[in-house]
Amino acid sequence: MRIAVIGSGYVGLVSAACFAEIGHDVIAVDNNNAKIELLESGGVPIHEEFLPALLTRNHRNRLQYSTSITEAVKKADVVFITVGTPPSATGEADLSYVEAAASEIAQAIDVRKIVVEKSTVPVRTCDWLRRSLVLNGADHEMFSVASNPEFLREGTAVRDFLYPDRIVIGVDDSLSSAALQAIYEPLTSGRYYKQSGVIPPPSDTAILKAKIIVTNAKSAEFIKHASNAFLAMKISFANAVANVAECVGADISQVCAGVGSDSRIGPRFLNAGIGYGGSCFPKDVQAFHAVANSCGYRFGLLDEVMKINLEQRRYFLDKIRGALWTIRGKKLAVLGLAFKGETDDVRESPAIEIIKSLIAEGAQIRAFDPVATKNAKELLPSEGIFYEENPYSAATGSDALLILTEWREFASLDLRKLRHLLKYPIVIDGRNLYDPCEVAKAGLIYYSVGRAVAAPTGTAHELADIGDRKPKNSSLAHSFVSA
């Protein structure tokens, strides 16, 4: 099938590459000339596993690029809209980019088209999209509108597309239903997985055929927001429980393992840390909250999800203050700038906000991230921070080491080498990447989230117990164990 994908950000570019990968002819469109030139030359504007391989083998075969919506729409049977929907000042989704795309699409419709909203949008957006297409000149009999929300996680987006938990299509007419089911047929029939050279499945996936769920358009739009709100709630719940666990002497890693073993709950997204971030959860929870408000429903649970997420960063900052006594003048090694591991995206990154606060308090930051440094420089102050080439250069001479992003490589550092490089043997881990006893055996005092402070056997109580300072506005305190 001939497909146009309007917008070549994280969702659009991955979707375009994967549609081409499963056999469709695709034109990816973006109004950023520099990005299209980069893609045409073989470059990749974002860090995403397997994406470079898909772009390379499909470019100029089944995948083309363009800056012209008109050109792409005229050549396509189905048009996917994957433009940004950032939060407005009120917390509602800003749909101006969707409306702008609809205006151009409308003027290019000359034969029957199916227009599919794939961006994350509030319920009833398809209704507004139909209205906008008509107002901008499209004959209502020449198009159908459908919803096909994306469920892609940055860092694993290609695999999420090709090996999905489910594919949701929201359709209000039989033509849209048939077309979207035909597009995903290589996955739902299992035909794609039988080919040679396919992207390998995740290790925990035994999928033979992708599951497709057919709903009406409003339900599909609602599913996306409800899903992200639930996942954000799960993260905030784990963080709230972690703070209580730390107070009473329980280990949040063990607690989550026990709770997550219940098949009704599951282990995914049940990890304590410094809170969620990125381009999806913060804005989607706000947008879902705004939808509820527009219906006259007070969704207090979402208020608490957002509140806990912000408080978790403040709680972690207080943990740093407790471990170091004073912040001003301290040299702090920071590992991680992206909002999560395996991506270069720094939008709404908890790491960025924590670093800004530390710099404001007079700390000197020595930061390292495998791929997100360039993007982080656009958000962080120009003074008070230096960017290092690797974790060990960041640690050299620093008063403490902070882990703020869960990159896989950060979970396998040489701990004894770090002990030798650091000025003081202090590691403050916001992602719980290590077993506390193992860190303590390497000679380090280890602070994590929802677990007792761990210190080497024989460490003076005054050195190890400095983390017992209580967080502001809280009765919670750190417990302490030796290893």
Secondary structure, 3 states (H helix, E strand, C coil): CEEEEECCCHHHHHHHHHHHHCCCEEEEECCCHHHHHHHHCCCCCCCCCCHHHHHHHHECCCEEEECCHHHHHHHCCEEEECCCCCECCCCCECCHHHHHHHHHHHHHCCCCEEEEECCCCCCCHHHHHHHHHHHCCCCHHHEEEEECCCCCCCCCHHHHHHCCCCEEEEECCHHHHHHHHHHCHHHHCCCHHHCCCCCCCCCCCCCCCCCEEEECHHHHHHHHHHHHHHHHHHHHHHHHHHHHHHHHCCCHHHHHHHHHCCCCCCCCCCCCCCCCCCCCHHHHHHHHHHHHHHCCCCCHHHHHHHHHHHHHHHHHHHHHHHHHCCCCCCEEEEECCCCCCCCCCCCCCHHHHHHHHHHHCCCEEEEECCCCHHHHHCCCCCCCEEECCCHHHHHCCCCEEEECCCCHHHHHCCHHHHHHHCCCCEEEECCCCCCHHHHHHCCCEEECCCCCEEECCCCCHHHHHHHHCCCCCCCCCCCEEEC
